[in-house]
Amino acid sequence: MELDVEVAVSKRKMALQTLERAALGQGFRELFSNTNALAKDRDFPFEELIAIYYGLLSDLLELTSGAKATLLRNPHLAKELEALSRVVNASWVMRAIAGIDEVAAGARRNLNRQLGLDALAASLSPSGAPALQK
């Protein structure tokens, strides 16, 4: 097995940016640019991208649940994750996880990956969902 750490960190940051932009309902041009880059990168398996989203969302779920001692899967993004956890709530995170479940299932059925990520981001934006504030 081989892992390019720089590429993996870059993908995690880009995936987190898509979640941040979706949660804030801002920067959709950049968000769609990110989903395009993430979904169409043939050198990075889509299954690994899905795993990245699950890891980020798992961290967010811990942070939004009020757990006192959290062991983040992405400690290098702790500051960004904590900032996002103050904008969203556990319900938003659970909707995001369900959305990633749908994207993963759709990808196995030959769903357009970028379109799946774009639709998920749009559904998580304030205009596409109930209020996000805690």
C-alpha atoms as an extended CHARMM CRD file, in Angstrom:
* protein
*
       134  EXT
         1         1  MET       CA              0.0000000000        0.0000000000        0.0000000000  PROA      1               0.0000000000
         2         2  GLU       CA              1.1620000000        3.4780000000       -0.8090000000  PROA      2               0.0000000000
         3         3  LEU       CA             -0.0980000000        6.7880000000        0.5400000000  PROA      3               0.0000000000
         4         4  ASP       CA              0.8440000000       10.2130000000       -0.7030000000  PROA      4               0.0000000000
         5         5  VAL       CA              0.3920000000       12.1930000000        2.5080000000  PROA      5               0.0000000000
         6         6  GLU       CA              0.3400000000       15.5780000000        0.7720000000  PROA      6               0.0000000000
         7         7  VAL       CA             -2.4140000000       14.4560000000       -1.5960000000  PROA      7               0.0000000000
         8         8  ALA       CA             -4.4270000000       12.9260000000        1.2530000000  PROA      8               0.0000000000
         9         9  VAL       CA             -4.1800000000       16.1210000000        3.3430000000  PROA      9               0.0000000000
        10        10  SER       CA             -5.1490000000       18.2240000000        0.3350000000  PROA      10              0.0000000000
        11        11  LYS       CA             -8.2080000000       16.0440000000       -0.3320000000  PROA      11              0.0000000000
        12        12  ARG       CA             -9.2700000000       16.2720000000        3.3290000000  PROA      12              0.0000000000
        13        13  LYS       CA             -8.9890000000       20.0580000000        3.2890000000  PROA      13              0.0000000000
        14        14  MET       CA            -10.9440000000       20.3010000000        0.0430000000  PROA      14              0.0000000000
        15        15  ALA       CA            -13.6650000000       17.9620000000        1.3510000000  PROA      15              0.0000000000
        16        16  LEU       CA            -13.9260000000       19.9940000000        4.5550000000  PROA      16              0.0000000000
        17        17  GLN       CA            -14.2120000000       23.1820000000        2.5030000000  PROA      17              0.0000000000
        18        18  THR       CA            -17.1790000000       21.7070000000        0.6270000000  PROA      18              0.0000000000
        19        19  LEU       CA            -18.8830000000       20.9460000000        3.9470000000  PROA      19              0.0000000000
        20        20  GLU       CA            -18.1420000000       24.4490000000        5.2670000000  PROA      20              0.0000000000
        21        21  ARG       CA            -19.4560000000       26.1600000000        2.1400000000  PROA      21              0.0000000000
        22        22  ALA       CA            -22.5620000000       23.9880000000        2.1190000000  PROA      22              0.0000000000
        23        23  ALA       CA            -23.2600000000       24.7070000000        5.7930000000  PROA      23              0.0000000000
        24        24  LEU       CA            -22.8570000000       28.4410000000        5.2890000000  PROA      24              0.0000000000
        25        25  GLY       CA            -24.6560000000       28.5240000000        1.9360000000  PROA      25              0.0000000000
        26        26  GLN       CA            -21.7720000000       30.5470000000        0.5230000000  PROA      26              0.0000000000
        27        27  GLY       CA            -19.1230000000       30.1400000000       -2.1220000000  PROA      27              0.0000000000
        28        28  PHE       CA            -21.0160000000       27.7290000000       -4.3400000000  PROA      28              0.0000000000
        29        29  ARG       CA            -18.7830000000       28.5000000000       -7.3280000000  PROA      29              0.0000000000
        30        30  GLU       CA            -15.7780000000       27.3200000000       -5.3140000000  PROA      30              0.0000000000
        31        31  LEU       CA            -17.7820000000       24.4840000000       -3.8200000000  PROA      31              0.0000000000
        32        32  PHE       CA            -18.7140000000       23.1520000000       -7.2640000000  PROA      32              0.0000000000
        33        33  SER       CA            -15.1300000000       23.6290000000       -8.4140000000  PROA      33              0.0000000000
        34        34  ASN       CA            -13.9970000000       21.5360000000       -5.4420000000  PROA      34              0.0000000000
        35        35  THR       CA            -16.5430000000       18.7870000000       -6.0860000000  PROA      35              0.0000000000
        36        36  ASN       CA            -15.4520000000       18.7170000000       -9.7270000000  PROA      36              0.0000000000
        37        37  ALA       CA            -11.7970000000       18.3320000000       -8.7540000000  PROA      37              0.0000000000
        38        38  LEU       CA            -12.5870000000       15.7070000000       -6.1110000000  PROA      38              0.0000000000
        39        39  ALA       CA            -14.9660000000       13.6140000000       -8.2040000000  PROA      39              0.0000000000
        40        40  LYS       CA            -12.9480000000       13.6310000000      -11.4160000000  PROA      40              0.0000000000
        41        41  ASP       CA             -9.5150000000       12.8610000000       -9.9810000000  PROA      41              0.0000000000
        42        42  ARG       CA             -8.8540000000        9.4490000000      -11.5450000000  PROA      42              0.0000000000
        43        43  ASP       CA             -5.6680000000        9.0070000000       -9.4980000000  PROA      43              0.0000000000
        44        44  PHE       CA             -7.6000000000        9.1210000000       -6.2120000000  PROA      44              0.0000000000
        45        45  PRO       CA            -10.2520000000        6.4140000000       -5.7610000000  PROA      45              0.0000000000
        46        46  PHE       CA            -13.7540000000        7.7380000000       -5.1170000000  PROA      46              0.0000000000
        47        47  GLU       CA            -14.1640000000        5.1890000000       -2.3260000000  PROA      47              0.0000000000
        48        48  GLU       CA            -11.2790000000        6.8670000000       -0.4900000000  PROA      48              0.0000000000
        49        49  LEU       CA            -12.9550000000       10.2390000000       -0.9420000000  PROA      49              0.0000000000
        50        50  ILE       CA            -16.1350000000        8.8380000000        0.5880000000  PROA      50              0.0000000000
        51        51  ALA       CA            -14.0320000000        7.5460000000        3.5130000000  PROA      51              0.0000000000
        52        52  ILE       CA            -12.5890000000       11.0500000000        3.9410000000  PROA      52              0.0000000000
        53        53  TYR       CA            -16.0930000000       12.5200000000        4.1650000000  PROA      53              0.0000000000
        54        54  TYR       CA            -17.1070000000        9.8670000000        6.7100000000  PROA      54              0.0000000000
        55        55  GLY       CA            -14.0340000000       10.6800000000        8.8070000000  PROA      55              0.0000000000
        56        56  LEU       CA            -14.7250000000       14.4130000000        8.7410000000  PROA      56              0.0000000000
        57        57  LEU       CA            -18.3880000000       13.9110000000        9.5560000000  PROA      57              0.0000000000
        58        58  SER       CA            -17.5350000000       11.5020000000       12.3600000000  PROA      58              0.0000000000
        59        59  ASP       CA            -15.2980000000       14.1940000000       13.8680000000  PROA      59              0.0000000000
        60        60  LEU       CA            -18.0780000000       16.7640000000       13.4750000000  PROA      60              0.0000000000
        61        61  LEU       CA            -20.5820000000       14.4310000000       15.1150000000  PROA      61              0.0000000000
        62        62  GLU       CA            -18.3260000000       14.0780000000       18.1440000000  PROA      62              0.0000000000
        63        63  LEU       CA            -17.8060000000       17.8330000000       18.3340000000  PROA      63              0.0000000000
        64        64  THR       CA            -21.4980000000       18.7000000000       17.9510000000  PROA      64              0.0000000000
        65        65  SER       CA            -22.6530000000       16.0520000000       20.4090000000  PROA      65              0.0000000000
        66        66  GLY       CA            -20.9510000000       17.8050000000       23.2870000000  PROA      66              0.0000000000
        67        67  ALA       CA            -18.6310000000       14.9260000000       24.1190000000  PROA      67              0.0000000000
        68        68  LYS       CA            -16.0600000000       16.1270000000       26.6230000000  PROA      68              0.0000000000
        69        69  ALA       CA            -13.1100000000       14.0600000000       25.4130000000  PROA      69              0.0000000000
        70        70  THR       CA            -12.9320000000       13.7830000000       21.6600000000  PROA      70              0.0000000000
        71        71  LEU       CA            -10.3030000000       11.8870000000       19.7260000000  PROA      71              0.0000000000
        72        72  LEU       CA            -10.4770000000       13.3840000000       16.2540000000  PROA      72              0.0000000000
        73        73  ARG       CA             -9.6400000000       11.3260000000       13.2050000000  PROA      73              0.0000000000
        74        74  ASN       CA             -8.3830000000       14.5040000000       11.5400000000  PROA      74              0.0000000000
        75        75  PRO       CA             -6.4130000000       16.2870000000       14.2770000000  PROA      75              0.0000000000
        76        76  HSD       CA             -4.5800000000       18.4400000000       11.7320000000  PROA      76              0.0000000000
        77        77  LEU       CA             -7.9630000000       20.0260000000       10.9050000000  PROA      77              0.0000000000
        78        78  ALA       CA             -9.1050000000       20.4290000000       14.5230000000  PROA      78              0.0000000000
        79        79  LYS       CA             -9.3850000000       24.2180000000       14.3650000000  PROA      79              0.0000000000
        80        80  GLU       CA            -11.4790000000       24.1590000000       11.1810000000  PROA      80              0.0000000000
        81        81  LEU       CA            -13.6510000000       21.3060000000       12.4550000000  PROA      81              0.0000000000
        82        82  GLU       CA            -14.3010000000       23.0960000000       15.7510000000  PROA      82              0.0000000000
        83        83  ALA       CA            -15.2700000000       26.2730000000       13.8840000000  PROA      83              0.0000000000
        84        84  LEU       CA            -17.6920000000       24.3270000000       11.6770000000  PROA      84              0.0000000000
        85        85  SER       CA            -19.1320000000       22.5240000000       14.7050000000  PROA      85              0.0000000000
        86        86  ARG       CA            -20.2250000000       25.9060000000       16.0490000000  PROA      86              0.0000000000
        87        87  VAL       CA            -22.2360000000       26.5330000000       12.8550000000  PROA      87              0.0000000000
        88        88  VAL       CA            -23.9590000000       23.1540000000       12.4580000000  PROA      88              0.0000000000
        89        89  ASN       CA            -25.6870000000       20.7960000000       14.8440000000  PROA      89              0.0000000000
        90        90  ALA       CA            -25.7700000000       17.0140000000       15.2200000000  PROA      90              0.0000000000
        91        91  SER       CA            -28.9310000000       16.8090000000       13.1090000000  PROA      91              0.0000000000
        92        92  TRP       CA            -27.1410000000       18.5200000000       10.2050000000  PROA      92              0.0000000000
        93        93  VAL       CA            -24.2300000000       16.0960000000       10.5720000000  PROA      93              0.0000000000
        94        94  MET       CA            -26.5950000000       13.1050000000       10.5310000000  PROA      94              0.0000000000
        95        95  ARG       CA            -28.2500000000       14.4350000000        7.3580000000  PROA      95              0.0000000000
        96        96  ALA       CA            -24.7990000000       14.8380000000        5.8210000000  PROA      96              0.0000000000
        97        97  ILE       CA            -23.8860000000       11.2520000000        6.7390000000  PROA      97              0.0000000000
        98        98  ALA       CA            -27.1310000000        9.9860000000        5.2000000000  PROA      98              0.0000000000
        99        99  GLY       CA            -26.3420000000       12.0290000000        2.0970000000  PROA      99              0.0000000000
       100       100  ILE       CA            -22.8570000000       10.5230000000        1.8270000000  PROA      100             0.0000000000
       101       101  ASP       CA            -24.4810000000        7.0880000000        2.2000000000  PROA      101             0.0000000000
       102       102  GLU       CA            -26.6510000000        7.9160000000       -0.8240000000  PROA      102             0.0000000000
       103       103  VAL       CA            -23.6970000000        9.2230000000       -2.8540000000  PROA      103             0.0000000000
       104       104  ALA       CA            -21.7080000000        6.0650000000       -2.0530000000  PROA      104             0.0000000000
       105       105  ALA       CA            -24.6220000000        3.8210000000       -3.0360000000  PROA      105             0.0000000000
       106       106  GLY       CA            -25.2000000000        5.8520000000       -6.1870000000  PROA      106             0.0000000000
       107       107  ALA       CA            -21.5380000000        5.6230000000       -7.1550000000  PROA      107             0.0000000000
       108       108  ARG       CA            -21.8410000000        1.8350000000       -7.1150000000  PROA      108             0.0000000000
       109       109  ARG       CA            -24.7570000000        2.2300000000       -9.5520000000  PROA      109             0.0000000000
       110       110  ASN       CA            -22.7580000000        4.5280000000      -11.8510000000  PROA      110             0.0000000000
       111       111  LEU       CA            -24.1670000000        7.8100000000      -10.5290000000  PROA      111             0.0000000000
       112       112  ASN       CA            -22.4120000000       10.9400000000      -11.7660000000  PROA      112             0.0000000000
       113       113  ARG       CA            -20.1380000000       11.4530000000       -8.7730000000  PROA      113             0.0000000000
       114       114  GLN       CA            -19.8340000000       15.2000000000       -9.0610000000  PROA      114             0.0000000000
       115       115  LEU       CA            -23.5710000000       15.6000000000       -9.4610000000  PROA      115             0.0000000000
       116       116  GLY       CA            -24.1000000000       13.4740000000       -6.3540000000  PROA      116             0.0000000000
       117       117  LEU       CA            -21.7010000000       15.6210000000       -4.3070000000  PROA      117             0.0000000000
       118       118  ASP       CA            -23.2410000000       18.8320000000       -5.6860000000  PROA      118             0.0000000000
       119       119  ALA       CA            -26.7580000000       17.6840000000       -4.8120000000  PROA      119             0.0000000000
       120       120  LEU       CA            -25.6310000000       16.7370000000       -1.3200000000  PROA      120             0.0000000000
       121       121  ALA       CA            -24.0110000000       20.1400000000       -0.7880000000  PROA      121             0.0000000000
       122       122  ALA       CA            -27.1210000000       21.9420000000       -2.0130000000  PROA      122             0.0000000000
       123       123  SER       CA            -29.3340000000       19.8920000000        0.3080000000  PROA      123             0.0000000000
       124       124  LEU       CA            -27.1350000000       20.8290000000        3.2740000000  PROA      124             0.0000000000
       125       125  SER       CA            -27.1920000000       24.5590000000        2.6100000000  PROA      125             0.0000000000
       126       126  PRO       CA            -29.3840000000       26.8000000000        4.7940000000  PROA      126             0.0000000000
       127       127  SER       CA            -31.8050000000       27.3760000000        1.9210000000  PROA      127             0.0000000000
       128       128  GLY       CA            -32.0930000000       23.6240000000        1.3410000000  PROA      128             0.0000000000
       129       129  ALA       CA            -32.5880000000       22.5790000000        4.9500000000  PROA      129             0.0000000000
       130       130  PRO       CA            -34.0440000000       23.6410000000        8.2950000000  PROA      130             0.0000000000
       131       131  ALA       CA            -32.1510000000       26.1050000000       10.4670000000  PROA      131             0.0000000000
       132       132  LEU       CA            -28.6720000000       24.9780000000       11.3620000000  PROA      132             0.0000000000
       133       133  GLN       CA            -27.9740000000       26.9260000000       14.5010000000  PROA      133             0.0000000000
       134       134  LYS       CA            -27.8360000000       25.0790000000       17.7900000000  PROA      134             0.0000000000
